[in-house]
């Protein structure tokens, strides 16, 4: 099923007699029912006002189309959405609806915020085929919920996005990256923390254990970048030689997409954790390979196929998401961290409100 308009989508949903899997570009590994409801027909930028830093697009619009329009005006999606294709081995074109549904955010999240923080408004079709609008130019909460925040990260389990309104930002004039030697995760997190708590507006803070180096990114006007880079070199010099890295953009794209794991066999997990806990959690994971982002708040872990990483780590303050694995492992372990009884009850109540028939991506999030 591939509707070409919001009204056609609403009619299809109202007439559903069984569950469906919501599909945008099909690049993020979402599985589920055999019957697919695609948003690819809902395509196009419906409003773009560079002066107002606002862009509105239909959910099936390819992300590349949006980025090209922004590039032409010297602007960007500041939350730096990850491209999962290499990691998951998929082709196709990521869509803006898929980005919003997954709240997909990259290294700049530590400074600029996540996708949900740039989401101004949404239009959705709920599980009964009703069209609901929230946010945007008319700030009217029609349901009693803040749909704008609720839909970001709901992975299509509450409704089908048809249109999103986003705040965009100017692209930085210059960018620089510093590399600092770090022989272990404890040292690396100390370095990253020192940089992040400084007044020098760090926009990327990662650690690559394979290369034993912490990475710090600074962006902005060229003169400011030069000044802040120099100050950070002095500040972080206590940890060892602080060297500039070039080219900066390619390096952070590799971090953003966990690209070093792309061609390596095994399951890939994404662990969200308090940065201070990251070294201990990484040690418990006993992974074959790891990568730290968000100052240690995000750990990518590569483990042998079928490994129950949640059981290996044990209880911790955070959550572990299974991003890449075989169908049997996904079915056995589940993609998302199991919710507590209290949270699960709240989640079920919200789903019952938006999708009482349980037709959208059943079982995906528990």
C-alpha positions, 0 to 999 in steps of 0.5 A: 500500500503506497498512498499518494496523499494524506487523505488517501492514507487516512482512508486506507488506515480506516479500512485496515482489517489487520496490522501493518508495518510502516515503511519510509525509505526502508533503511533502518531495519524495522521489521514486523507484519508482512503487510506494508504501508509505505509513506514514500508517496507522500513526498515534497518540501511544502514550505521552506523559508530560509529567513525564518529558519523553517522547513516543512516537508511531507514524511516520505521526502528523501532526506537527501532532497531536504539536505540539498535544499538546505545546502543551497541556502547555507543551512543544515539539519543541526541534529546531524541525523545518522545514515544507517545504510552502511551499518545495516547493509541496506539500500534505498533513500532515508526519509525525513519521516523515518528520521523523526519517527526514530528521533535519529540524532548524531554527534552534534546532539551534545551541543545542538540537541536531538531531532525532537528539539528541532521539531516544530510541528507534525501531522499524523494519521492515527490508528482510526484513520483520523488526521491530527495536527499538532504544533507548527504555525498554529500552536494548538494541542488538539489531543491533550498530548504534546504530539511533537515530542511524542512522535519523535522516537515512537517508531511508527507505533502511535500513528503515521507521520504525513508531514513534519515542520522543522527548525533549521540552522545556518551551516558553520563557516569553519570546523576543526577537530582535535585528537588527544591520546587516550589509552583507556576509556576512563582517561578518554571520558575525563578528556571529553568531560573536560572539553564539554564543560569548558566554555568553548562550545564543543559540538562533537566529543567521541572516543575511538578505543581502536585508535586510542584517541579522544576526538573533539570538534569545534564549529562556527565562524573561522576566527572563533574556531581558531581561537577556541581550538587554541584554547582547547589545545592548551586546556587539554595539553595535560593529557598529552599531545593535542593534534588537529585532524583533517579532514574533519567532516569525513571523520565525524560522518564515520563516527555518526554512522558507526561506519567502522562496524559496517563490514565486520560480522556480528551484532551491533548494540547502541547503549545510552548511558550516563557518561561517567558510567561509560567506562564500567558499562563498556568493560562489562559489555566485553565487546569485540569493538566499541565506539563512544559518542556524546562524551561517553553518553552513547556507546556503540558495541560490536559483539558475536552474533546472538549475544544477549548484551543486556544480560551481560551488562546487567542492571544499569542506568540507561538502555541498550538497543539492538540495532543490527542482528539476525531475525532470530536474535531480534525475536528472542531479545527484542530491539528495544530495552524492556520497560518497567511495569510502570512505564509499560502501563503508561506506554500502553495507555498512550498507544490505546489512545492513538492506535486502539486497534493495534494496527501500527508496527505491533510488537516493535517497541514491546 
